[in-house]
């Protein structure tokens, strides 16, 4: 299945089960901003085990994984479509289908996809993605809670174009927004929106998946300038 056709599939086989790409009645709602959409997949726990095992296997393979850089989200494992992993194939298809709601298009192409593996001390500097129109983050495992810091390891939006981030004065970021990202949560937002991840503190790895998506294939390397 290619990135361009995955969104057209109705199901993906995982083991003996055919799992719907977009389950009937799947609810999508706006969060923080009209163009930031969020949905939750109830089957997240059923697909988590195989997905996490494959991510940890591939993080040792330098054909897929980058060396860890604490400020850029720890270790990255690129190209979900090459993982030979049905759980990743399912989530690729879901990301494509979800992105079409922001793109308002019948077509969607994944420019780049990857897993982030955060370990103790890893974080992601504030940044945006300049190549594409839509970006998605999926929570696989939020890792360990930090009882002393409720913001540790949290995805955060810090963009002056998001009114909710500017609670005191419009255009001045005074009120960062931190969406709830329980396992199975997928959040979609315009790629230019500035976001970051606060430093993670925990023993269990914090794992997310991410996609940058546009309507058409974009020339050039999608890895240039990537942070999270």
N, C-alpha and C positions, 0 to 999 in steps of 0.2 A: 504494500500500500504506500503510495507516495504522499507527500505533504499536501499536494494540490487536490487529491481525491479523497483523503481520509475523511473530510467532513461530509462526504456523500454516503458513507457507509452507515447502515442502520445499527449494526452490532459488531462486536469484536469477541472472538472466542478466547476465553481464558480457562484453561483446563477443559472440563466438559460443559462449561456454561457459555451461553451466548449472552453477552452483557450489552445492553443498549447504550449507544453512544450518547444519546440525549434522552434520558428516561421520561416517560409520560408524566406530565404535570410538573416537570422540573421548574422550580421557581427562581426567577431572576428579579433582583430589586436594585435600585440605585442606592448608593451609599456615599456620603460626604459631598458628592457633586453629581449632577445629572448624567455626566458621561463616565462616571465610575460605577461599574456594575458588579454585583457580587452574587454568587450562587453557591450552593452547598450540595455535594454529592453524597447521598446516604450510604453508598456502597464503598466508601473510602477504606474502611477497615478490611473489607474482603480482598481488596487489591493491594493493600499496603505491604504485606509480607514479601511477596514476589518482587515488587518494585524496589523496596529498600535493599533486598539481597542483591539485585542486579546493579543498583547504584554503587554499593560498596565493592562489588566485584570489579566494576569498570573504573572506579577511582584509582585502581592500581595499574591501569592500562593507559600509557601515555599517548596512545592513539586517540583517546577520548578525553582524558583528564588533564587539567592544568595543575601546575604546582600551586600549593596553597598560598594565598596572599590575604592576610588578616583583614586589610582595609577594603578589599574587593569581594568580600563574601566567602572567604575561606577557599575550599576546593570546588572547582567546577568540573562537571562531566557533561560534555557537549553532545548534541545531535541525537535526540531521543529516537528519531526514526531509524537509526543505525544500531540500536541496542539489542535487537533480536529479543524483544521483551513485549509480550502481549499487553501487559499493564501500561507500559509506556505508549504503545500504539493506541490504546483506548484513550489515554489522556491527551495525546496529540490530536486525535479526532475531536475530542471535546473542546480543546482549545480553539481549533479551527472553527467549529460550529459556533462557539461563544463569540469569537472575534467578529463574526459577520453581523452581530447585533450592533456593535459600535461602528464598524465600517459601512454598514447599510449597503452591503454588497452580496451578491450570490457567489462571489469568488473570494478566496483568501489563500495566501501563501505564507508559510512559515519561513521567515528570513533566518532565524536562529532559535534553537531551543537548547536548554541545559538544566542540569540540577545544580543547586548550591548546597554544599555540605558545610555548615557552620559548626565549629568546635569552640571551646572556651576561649574567649577573647576576640573571636572573629566578628566583623561588622561590615557594613557597606556605606561608603561615603555618599552624601547627597549627589544625585545625578539624574539625568534623563536619557532617553534613547532617541537619537536623532534620525535614524534611517527609516523608521517605520511609523505607522499611524496608531497601531494598537499594541499594547503590552499586557501580558497576563502573568500572574503569580498563583501557584497552587501550593497549598500547605500539605505536605506529606507527613511531617512529624515536627511539631513546634519545639521539641526538646524539653528540657527541665525548666520548671518555673524558678524564678529567683525571688524568694520571699522578701528580700530587702529592696528590690527594684522592679516595680510593676511594668517598666518600659523596656527592660532588658530583652534583647532578641526580637523586638517587635518591628514589623514593617511600619513605616511612617511617611506620610505625605507632608511636604513642606514647600508648597507652591503658591505664589501670590495670586495665580489665576484661579485658585480654589478658594471661594469666599469663606468656607468653613475654617480655613487655615488662618484667616485674618479677622479674628474675633474682636480686635480693638480698632483697627484702622484698615480699611480696604486697601489692598496692595501691599500690606506689611505683614509678614508671616509672624504672628504672635501666638498662634494656637495650632501646633502640629496635630495632625489627625492620624490616629492609630486604629485601623479597622481590626475587628476581631477575626482571627485566622485559625479557627479550629481545624483539625485534620479533615480534609475533604473540601475545604473552602477554596474557591477559585475566584480571583478578583481580576477584572478587566478595566484598563484605564488608558487614556491617550498617552502614547509614548513620550511626548514632551513634558509631561507632568513630573516635577522633581520629587523624588522619593529616596528613602534610605532605609537601612536596618540598623537599629541600635545594637551596641555590643552585646553579644550573647554570653551568658554565664551558665554553664551546665556540663554535666558529664556525658549525657546522651546527645549524639549529634542532632542538630536542628537541620531539617532537610526541606527544601522547597524545590519546585520546578518552575521554570520561567520560559516565556516565549515572546519573541518580537515578530509581529505579523503585519503584512500589508496586503493590498488588493492584488498586486502583481509582483513578479520577480524583480528584485532590486540588484543592479550591477554592483560589482565590487565585493570586498570581503566583509561579512557581517561581524567578524571578530575584532575589527579595528576599533579601538576606543571602548570596548566593552568593559563594564564594571560589574553590574549585578544582573 
